[in-house]
């Protein structure tokens, strides 16, 4: 059992489309928390879900306000999962590493606030706090932020122009990753065949989902287009929202069709400028 006094505190961050959020998205958090606790070295405090903004330009991506609302409904009964809308509100696509930096800074700021509050209330006496007392931060006292993702994200690190090499190095080297894979997926081979992943292999926690579960948002959208039930695949409040707003028909699936995905567009333009 994880012990707060001896373990590294962790906050899990999942970025993605969540188009729509499914039970598997939620289960990933449970699997990651179980795995980290079983190591005896970590204590997971909370999980954050950060949906990508509309500027990502992924085919079939419905508006961020709908995806945010569905996430809110999906986690309304959870006592440790939270939604953060900062990424979804940005006018331009934000790289995952920048989202991690944003949340890391938030954790540091919250630590300062908590430290200030604790100092004020110490021994029940109010006293003036010197600025130097508040600003002294021991990084070991701040919860470690880890990226939570599926095996497809780890595999995508090898796709040309989808990720920057330096971003991958920072994501793994500075933050670390918990990667959930299906039992038929060989992520060890993926790590072995990549020099970057191999160098950072100790910062990658591989977690296998042994219960066969092939749920994906793509298959959910396909079922909805065909009028099929998605009950027990997506939380009931999310299903109600989808049906009420008549989301995920052929028209929405064609959204951004023929549009270049934001990472490809940005990195190709940067490569072209650097080549000149």
Phi, psi and omega in degrees: 000133181294139181242126184300330185281335185245348185257156173283126179283140186230142169241127181266135179236124176247122176252151179163184182281319184050061192235067003264175173292140182237173177297331180291324175302316181290322181294330178304320179296319180295317179297317180295317180296316178301313182298312182295321178294323182292339176290338182078005184249348186229152173230113182278122181272315181198168177237141181241133175252123183238099180285143181291155178280170181296336183290354177296330173066031178284141181300132177082006183284116177281167186302146183301325182298326177289317182293324176296314181298322180292322178295317178304317181289325182292328186253011186297337179259359181278142179260005180218354177263138180229160177251137173236128187259003184304310182299318184292341183267356182285142182288333178244158177297137182248126179299147182304321181296327178287327176294319177298316179300318180301313182286329176296318178296322177298319179296320179295316180297320179294324179297318179297317179297315180296320180294319179296317180296317181295323180292321180297322186266359184301129180058021176072012183249132176275131177213158179290136181258126177286141183303323182293332178292321184284325188276349178283112184242125172266112184305334181290341180275347182270132179305142179279131178269128178236141176279130176253130182206173175268169182299335180295329179291316178299318179294328183290345177300339181268359180279124181302138176067011177264328178226147171277142179303316182292331177291318178299316180298320180287318180303314183279316185288320184270319187254315186091167187216142169247118187245121180266126181232155173280155187297339181272357184266128183260081181282338176299320178294321178300317179292317182298324185275358179242124180298319181296312181295323181295319180296329183253019188301331181286350179258005180250117177264112178268126181236124180265131173270103185278343175276116183307122184207103185254030179292134174214152179297327178299315180290327176296314180297322179296318179298318180295321179297331182263005177076021181268156181288143174239020180295141183072004175251326179234142179306141183306317179298330178288319177300314179301319180295315181300314182292320182296320182266002177053052180274161172064062170250187182296327180296315180291328180292334179275356180297137182067012177297128181085357179269137180288131178303139187309314180299317179299316181298313184293313186287329176291322178294320179295320180296322180294319180294321181290333181282340181286000000 
